């Protein structure tokens, strides 16, 4: 079996949750006899970063893609490529159509790129699968408004092409829609009755995250020694909401002297990243907040940070799943997360972590008091998270379920051809 996976973006220097999920899925699918090929837009420039997919047997095929908007700055276009831009490609259809050995088309992109994949899959009578990574219906009103019109101030000349491709009807013609939390699944089923909607969590290679790696983190970042480390893992972007946490850092440090907040992630929103760094300096928090930038997938420094942290903090405005939560658990570390739908579906309060409300900072500080004043209890929560990650979210389990879904869809398509 050969599966074509379509990504809206694949830039190793701006590695994110979607890329991690697809890399882990394809790596374990290979162990089940499933060959994968990644289709992703060409990079605008050489990033100098290692290619994680290149370290596996998974082929990567690049195609030319464009932000079809006139009248916006180059930086704005760069941001739209990094997060949320509705790209168009005149190469993708031919590339996918010419891949004669593909048995399943699995898009991890929506919009116009996803619609191109759907056209090819329907034309070739192949199963067409969509994975919803960032949420469609299950998102706060504030976030929905931010994403509704990323091309504001410019002219989006891709709209007519999107209409012709049927981009707005994408999910109505999918053979299976994969989502990562029950609430999103219920909302999709309500709006797209008759579609096969599958709730399938992201997988994490739990054995990798259990390898002792603290020494790598301490060697790379000696300032961690003797400090109470709190880790925030995710791209530097308004959705991830690190600025909110920085706003609460002075109070957190007053209540718990010795804390060190480590922000690990690529800057995908340069203006936001610059403002965040300026605020840290302006408020004199350089000794309390450390930015370490992006760390490659599987990097021992990253795993060491997860293991060294007393807790992993997730202050996001929106997380439909929250793969960082499962990664923290795989490393044996508890989670303190904002009350997103992803966290609500994963975190068991007082069992493997805690949740708080962004509009009530007192709930955040109460949660941090519980974690930091009783380290032995926090360690128990981390151990409970680790057990849950191994039992429910290991990549081997998730990949086997996906393989069986592909096989069922292929059998159904084959039966339709012969009927």
Residue pairs with C-beta under 8 A, 6 or more apart in sequence:
1 33
1 34
1 35
1 103
1 104
1 403
1 406
1 407
1 410
2 34
2 35
2 36
2 37
2 101
2 102
2 103
2 104
3 26
3 29
3 34
3 35
3 36
3 37
3 102
3 103
3 104
3 105
3 106
3 406
4 36
4 37
4 39
4 96
4 99
4 102
4 104
4 105
4 106
4 117
5 22
5 26
5 36
5 37
5 38
5 39
5 106
5 107
5 108
6 39
6 40
6 92
6 96
6 105
6 106
6 107
6 108
6 109
6 113
6 114
6 117
7 18
7 19
7 22
7 38
7 39
7 40
7 41
7 108
7 109
8 40
8 41
8 87
8 108
8 109
8 110
8 111
8 113
9 40
9 41
9 81
9 82
10 19
10 38
10 40
10 41
10 53
10 60
11 43
11 47
11 49
11 82
12 47
12 49
12 50
12 51
12 52
12 296
13 47
13 48
13 49
13 266
13 294
14 82
14 235
14 266
14 268
14 294
15 52
15 266
15 294
15 296
15 297
16 235
16 266
16 268
17 133
17 202
17 234
17 321
17 323
17 324
18 108
18 133
18 134
19 52
19 297
20 202
20 297
20 323
21 108
21 131
21 133
21 202
21 203
21 323
22 38
22 108
23 52
23 53
23 56
23 58
23 297
24 202
24 203
24 204
24 205
24 395
24 398
24 399
25 203
25 395
25 398
25 399
25 402
26 36
26 38
26 53
26 56
26 58
27 56
27 58
27 205
27 395
28 203
28 205
28 395
28 396
28 398
28 399
28 400
29 36
29 399
29 402
29 403
30 36
30 56
30 57
30 58
31 396
31 399
32 399
32 400
32 403
33 403
34 399
34 403
34 406
35 57
36 58
36 59
37 58
37 59
37 60
37 61
37 99
37 102
38 53
38 58
38 59
38 60
38 61
39 61
39 63
39 92
39 95
39 96
40 60
40 61
40 62
40 63
41 62
41 63
41 64
41 65
41 81
41 87
41 89
42 62
42 63
42 64
42 65
43 62
44 78
44 81
49 296
50 296
51 60
52 296
52 297
52 298
53 60
54 60
61 95
61 99
63 89
63 91
63 92
63 95
64 89
64 90
64 91
65 87
65 88
65 89
65 91
65 92
65 113
66 87
66 88
66 89
66 158
67 77
67 80
67 81
67 85
67 87
68 86
68 87
68 88
68 156
68 157
68 158
68 161
69 77
69 80
69 151
69 154
69 155
69 156
69 157
69 158
70 154
70 155
70 157
71 153
71 154
71 155
72 80
72 151
72 153
72 154
75 270
76 154
77 85
78 270
79 85
79 268
79 269
79 270
80 150
80 151
81 87
82 268
82 269
83 235
83 237
83 239
83 268
83 269
84 147
84 150
85 150
86 111
86 112
86 150
86 151
86 156
86 158
86 162
86 167
87 111
87 112
87 113
88 112
88 113
88 158
88 161
88 162
89 112
89 113
89 116
92 113
92 116
92 117
93 116
93 119
93 120
96 102
96 105
96 116
96 117
96 120
97 120
97 123
97 124
102 124
102 126
103 126
103 127
103 406
103 410
104 126
104 127
104 129
104 406
104 409
104 410
105 117
105 118
105 120
105 121
105 126
105 127
105 128
105 129
106 129
106 130
106 131
107 113
107 114
107 117
107 118
107 128
107 129
107 130
107 131
108 131
108 133
109 117
110 130
110 132
110 136
110 167
110 170
111 162
111 167
111 170
112 158
112 161
112 162
112 165
112 167
114 130
114 167
114 170
115 162
115 165
115 166
115 167
115 170
116 165
117 128
118 128
118 165
118 166
118 170
118 173
118 174
119 165
119 166
120 126
121 127
121 128
122 128
122 173
125 413
125 416
125 417
126 413
127 175
127 176
127 406
127 409
127 410
127 412
127 413
128 173
128 174
128 175
129 174
129 175
129 176
129 177
129 178
129 405
129 406
129 409
130 170
130 171
130 174
130 176
130 177
130 178
131 178
131 179
132 177
132 178
132 179
132 180
132 184
132 188
132 320
133 180
133 320
133 321
134 320
135 184
135 318
135 320
135 341
136 171
136 184
136 187
136 188
137 184
137 187
137 188
137 191
138 181
138 183
138 184
138 187
138 320
138 341
139 147
139 318
139 320
140 317
140 318
142 317
143 239
143 317
143 318
146 238
146 239
162 168
166 173
171 177
171 188
171 192
171 195
172 192
172 195
174 195
174 196
175 196
175 409
175 412
175 413
176 195
176 196
176 197
176 198
176 405
176 409
177 188
177 192
177 195
177 196
177 197
177 198
178 198
178 200
179 185
179 188
179 197
179 198
179 199
179 200
179 320
180 199
180 200
180 201
180 202
180 320
180 321
180 342
181 199
181 320
181 321
181 341
181 342
181 345
182 199
182 345
183 341
183 344
183 345
184 320
184 341
185 197
185 198
185 199
188 195
188 197
189 195
189 197
198 405
200 398
200 401
200 402
200 405
201 321
201 326
201 392
201 393
201 398
202 321
202 323
202 326
202 393
202 398
203 393
203 394
203 395
203 396
203 397
203 398
203 399
204 323
204 326
204 327
204 330
204 389
204 393
204 394
204 395
205 330
205 394
205 395
206 330
206 386
206 389
206 390
206 393
206 394
206 395
208 298
208 303
208 330
209 303
209 306
209 327
209 330
209 331
210 330
210 331
210 332
210 386
211 300
211 303
212 307
213 300
213 301
213 303
213 304
213 307
214 304
214 307
214 308
215 304
216 300
216 301
216 303
216 304
217 224
217 300
217 301
217 302
217 303
217 304
217 305
217 307
217 308
218 224
218 225
218 304
218 308
220 301
220 304
221 262
221 290
221 292
221 301
221 305
223 260
223 290
224 260
224 262
224 308
226 258
227 258
227 259
227 260
228 256
228 258
228 259
228 260
228 310
228 372
229 259
229 260
229 262
229 305
229 308
229 309
229 310
230 259
230 260
230 261
230 262
230 309
230 310
230 311
230 312
230 313
231 261
231 262
231 264
231 305
231 306
231 308
231 309
231 311
231 312
231 313
231 328
231 333
232 240
232 242
232 245
232 261
232 262
232 263
232 264
232 265
232 312
232 313
232 314
232 315
233 264
233 265
233 302
233 305
233 306
233 312
233 324
233 327
233 328
234 240
234 242
234 264
234 265
234 314
234 316
234 324
235 265
235 266
235 267
235 268
236 242
236 263
236 265
236 266
236 267
236 268
236 269
236 272
236 273
236 276
236 291
237 268
237 269
237 272
238 269
238 272
238 317
239 316
239 317
239 318
240 265
240 315
240 316
240 317
241 315
241 316
241 317
241 338
241 358
242 263
242 276
242 315
243 272
243 275
243 276
243 279
244 315
244 358
245 261
245 313
245 315
246 276
246 279
246 280
246 283
246 285
246 289
248 361
248 364
248 365
249 261
249 283
249 285
249 288
249 289
250 283
250 285
251 361
251 365
252 259
252 261
252 365
252 368
253 259
253 285
253 288
255 365
255 368
255 369
256 368
256 369
256 372
259 288
259 372
260 288
260 289
260 290
261 288
261 289
261 290
261 313
262 290
262 292
262 305
262 309
263 289
263 290
263 291
263 292
264 292
264 293
264 294
264 295
264 302
264 305
265 293
265 294
266 293
266 294
267 273
267 293
277 291
279 285
280 286
280 289
280 291
292 305
295 301
295 302
295 305
296 302
303 331
306 312
306 327
306 328
306 330
306 331
306 333
307 331
307 332
307 333
309 328
309 333
310 333
310 371
310 372
310 375
310 378
311 328
311 333
311 334
311 335
311 336
311 353
311 368
311 371
311 372
311 378
312 324
312 325
312 327
312 328
312 333
312 334
312 335
312 336
313 335
313 336
313 337
314 322
314 324
314 325
314 335
314 336
314 337
314 338
314 340
314 343
315 337
315 338
315 358
316 322
316 337
316 338
316 340
317 338
317 340
317 358
318 340
318 341
319 325
319 337
319 338
319 340
319 341
319 342
319 343
320 340
320 341
320 342
321 342
321 345
321 346
322 337
322 340
322 342
322 343
322 346
324 335
325 335
325 337
325 342
325 343
325 346
325 347
325 353
326 346
326 389
326 393
328 334
328 335
328 382
328 385
329 335
329 352
329 382
329 385
329 386
329 388
329 389
329 393
330 386
330 389
330 390
330 393
331 382
331 386
332 379
332 382
332 383
332 385
332 386
333 382
333 385
334 352
334 353
334 354
334 371
334 378
334 381
334 382
334 385
335 343
335 347
335 352
335 353
335 354
335 385
336 353
336 354
336 355
336 356
336 364
336 367
336 368
336 371
337 343
337 347
337 353
337 354
337 355
337 356
338 355
338 356
338 357
338 358
339 355
339 356
339 357
339 358
343 355
344 355
347 353
347 354
347 355
348 384
349 355
350 381
351 381
351 384
352 381
352 382
352 384
352 385
352 388
353 381
353 385
354 367
354 370
354 371
355 367
356 363
356 364
356 366
356 367
357 363
357 364
370 377
370 378
371 378
372 378
